[in-house]
């Protein structure tokens, strides 16, 4: 940034900021008892791996919640429109009946198509789905708290490692030039 013509005020701020970062890094290393670079690297990789595992778990739970919500919606639509569809079949699939009850019949057919696409032979009850949603939500909330903690820990370790790398290997712009070659 100094080569770009930043002012003397920026230079003072940058020096002060860099000193604060160095002090925070040293405090963190001493608080956590990290004395070797390899230990820092191992802890960083471990924390990052735990964070990514929890992230995947939370995403999987969210995906399953969306699936259950879609299934539940289709089951409710199916149940609401079942009588209308039975009457439509008894009327011999009459166009007049279809015209009068088209929205319900379309919902019913969409629900049946969804069940066929999912390969469902026996539909779960809404009560079962609600219980599964509640269980998943409690797991997700408990896991999300740990996820937030692991994310914070991984971010701290990555920042400390980046600061140490900068001290050991030079300024970031120098490192980029070395990697680009």
N, C-alpha and C positions, 0 to 999 in steps of 0.2 A: 504493500500500500504506500510505503514511503517513496518508492520509485515512481509511483503515479502522481506524485506532487502533493501529497497530503500535508497539512499544516503542522506547525510545531505543537499546537494543541493536541492534535491527533497523536503525535509521537509520544507526548507525555501520557495521554490516556492509554495508549497501547502498552507502554512500559509498565504502568501501574496495573493494568489488567493482567498482563503476563505474569507479573510478580504475585498477584492475588491467586491466579490459577496455579502457579507453582506451589504456593503455600498451601492451598486447599489440597493439592495432590499429595504433598508430603504429609499433611495431617491425616488424610484418608489412609495412606499407606501405613503410617504408624498406628492408627486406631485399629486397623484390621490385621496388623501384624504381618504385613507382606514385606519381605525383605529381598526377594529375588524376582527378577523379571520373568523367569519361567513360571513362578508361582502366580504372578499377576496374569500372565497369559492363560494359564490353565484355569484360573478362577473366572476370567472373562469368558472363555469358551464354554465353561460349565454353566455359568449364569445365562449366557445367551441361548444355550441349548435348552435349558429349563424354561426360559421365557418363550421360546418358539414352540416347545411341546405344549405348554399351557395355552398359548395362542391358538394352536391347532385344535386343542380340546374345546375351547370356548367357541371357535368357529363351527366345529362339528355339532355342538349342542344347539347353536343358533340355526344351523341348517335343518336339524331334526325338528326343532320347534316350528320352523316354517312348513315343513312337510306335514306335521301333525295339524297345524292350523288349516292348511289346504284340505286335508282329508276330512277334518271336522266340518268345514264349510260345505263340502260336497255331501257329506252324510246328512247334515241338517237340511240341505236343499232337496236331497233325495226323499227324506222322510216327509217334508212339507208337500212335495208334489206327487207323492206316490198314488194317492187316491185319485187325483186328476188324471194321471197316466193310465191307471186301471180303467177309469171311465172312458178314456180315449180309445183304449183297446177294445172295450165292450161295444163302443159305438162304431166299430169296424174301421177305425182310423179315418173317420169322416172329416172332410175338409172344413165343414162348418164348425165342428167341435174344435178342430185345430185352430181355426181363426179366432174363436172365442177364448181359447186357453193357451195361446201360443207361448207366452213368456214362461208359464209353468212347465209346459212340455219341453221347451228348449233347456230349461234348468235341469229337468229330470234326465234328459238325454246326455247332457254334459256331465252330470254326476255319474251316470252309468259308464260313459266313455272313460272317465277318469279312473273308475274302479277297474275297468278292463285293462287300461294301460298299466296300472299298478299291479295287476295280476291278483286282485283281491277276490277270493271266493266267499269268505265270510267277513262281514263288516264288523269292526270293533264297535263297542257302544260308545256313546258320547261321554259317559261317565268314566270309562276306561281311558279315553283320550285325555279327559280333563285331569285325571290322576297322573297320567304320564307327563302332561304339561307342567303340573305343579312340581313333580319330582325333578324334572329337567331344570325348571327355573331355580329351585333351591340349590341344585348341584352347580348350575351356572353362576349363581350369585356367590356361592362359597368359592368356586374356582376363580371367579373374576377378581375377588379381593386378593387372592394369592398371585394372580396374573399381574395385577397392578404393582404389587410389591416386587415381584421378580423383574418386571419391566424397569422399575426405578433402580433396582440393584444392577441390572445389566447396563443401563444407561450410565450410572456412576462409574462402573468398572471400565466401560468403553471410553469414557471421557478421561479417566486417569491413565489408561493405556495409551490413548492418543497423545496426552501431554508428555508422557514418558518417551514415547516414540519420537516426538518432536524434539525433545532434548537430546536423545541419543543419535538421531539420524538427521538432524538439521530442520530447517524451516519447511513447512508444507510445500511451498513452491519448489524448493530444491528436490523434494521427494517426488513430486509429480514429474519433473524433468527426467529424473532417473528412471521412473517407470515407463515413460513415454518412449525411451530409446529402444 
